Amino acid sequence: MRLDYLTIFPEFFDVLGISLLGKAVDNGIVDIHAHDLRTWTHDRHRTVDDTPCGGGAGMVMKPDPWGEAFDDLLGADPDPSVHVVIPTPSGTPFRQDDAAQLSHADRIVFCCGRYEGIDHRVIDYASEHWSVHELSLGDYVLNGGEVAALAMTEAIVRLVPGVLGNPESLSEESYSQDQEGLLEYPVYTRPASWRGWDVPEVLMSGHHGHIAQWRREQSRELTRRRRPDLLTDE
Ligand SMILES: Nc1cc(-c2ccc3ccn(Cc4ccc(CN5CCCC5)cc4)c3c2)n[nH]1
């Protein structure tokens, strides 16, 4: 899987060389390239923004640098197997299903906007060439797309076979299908008693059936309390 990041802050993505994703890069499962969008500017000030047509506060990112970056990175031939992810507050909510689908992609280009966003024609142009995903990380406004791109990258890449050391843990996670889309149960480790708090007896019983039942009950109770929207059968 090749991941490209178009951004005016390419150093934001140096962090991807650390830990889990770092290992995936080292063993060639993932190939990461961060690009400074100003590479594709030609004026002395390397300008990437301009005033918004129609007025309004702030600045908007000019289309030209993005178009030239697409030309260099992707060429002009349409290829639906290339996924262009554009983090935006107005996107569809990024969810585990999106991470699962994108984890099968061979190529993903993250377009990280800043200012008040990217000239919409960049999205229109990209949409007629590649598979474009306008995705929101959540219902809050960030200053740009980089933090969202990092979060989405981690959610996507950890699902790629060979990246995680213990793939069986994937099936027991919140939002995963195997967990029936419920929140995950509380976890414990040693010592059995810590500052007056004990590990639940059942987890020390060694009775796998009882433990599984307790975990299912914990998941349902936690989901009922915190995320009733995830419960389907009520
Ligand atoms: N889930 C999530 C994603 C983001 C996100 C992603 C990319 C960019 C690029 C620039 N910004 C800052 C930013 C500030 C204000 C507005 C709202 N303005 C109102 C009128 C025109 C626009 C939009 C955009 C981003 C934010 N934030 N949250």
The ligand as an ORCA input file, in Angstrom:
! r2SCAN-3c Opt
* xyz 0 1
  N     -13.546     16.600     11.097
  C     -12.871     17.748     10.746
  C     -12.118     17.979      9.596
  C     -11.666     19.274      9.694
  C     -10.884     20.027      8.704
  C     -10.341     19.374      7.586
  C      -9.672     20.095      6.619
  C      -9.553     21.489      6.755
  C      -8.998     22.495      5.934
  C      -9.175     23.700      6.592
  N      -9.822     23.472      7.766
  C     -10.174     24.509      8.720
  C     -11.565     25.001      8.533
  C     -12.025     25.998      9.329
  C     -13.326     26.483      9.171
  C     -14.169     25.950      8.222
  C     -15.586     26.440      8.049
  N     -15.631     27.596      7.172
  C     -16.998     28.121      7.139
  C     -17.149     28.810      5.796
  C     -16.073     28.240      4.913
  C     -15.282     27.279      5.767
  C     -13.700     24.932      7.413
  C     -12.387     24.473      7.562
  C     -10.075     22.124      7.897
  C     -10.738     21.408      8.868
  N     -12.121     19.797     10.840
  N     -12.854     18.849     11.470
*
